């Protein structure tokens, strides 16, 4: 009887050891999974960066339904972000910290490159995650870069589209008739 009891206790002890080993293995798997998750999560951009501002079309806030598209330098395009009834847009750009971008505006079926208030093309780099405010302006009454002489050529409106000083000989000189370019006759 003693031997049977001893064998039973040995088997019980071995079973208990197996359970401990299984519990340790499961604990290690869970620990490795948790550490992996934390590493992946810490490497992702956990801070939120919101780009917002007002779209102005011909100096008026854009109407509801105007779309904002952001084109990043890495080729990613965030498109069709509409403005609210006051022309304000808001786009989450958290995944693009360190990238630069330009802004396109779609209004009435036409697409415009957004500019700042002075008419300069916008090209911004996102250097830190925070909230960015960017008002964007477009002009629909004339072509950007044009001299507004109604022929949309960008030249000096001398009617021959050469860009010279319109002295009729197309030499570009001061038209003192000796074609030297100096101003003495």
Secondary structure, 3 states (H helix, E strand, C coil): CHHHHHHHHHHHHHHHHHHHHHHHHHHHHHHHHHHHHHHHHHHCCCCCCEEEEEEEECCEECCCCCEEEEEECCCCEEEEEECCCCCEEEEECHHHCCCEEEEEEEECCEEEECECCCCCECCEECCCCCEEECCEEECCCCCCCCCCCCCCCCCCCCCCCCCCCCCCCCCCCCCCCCCCCCCCC
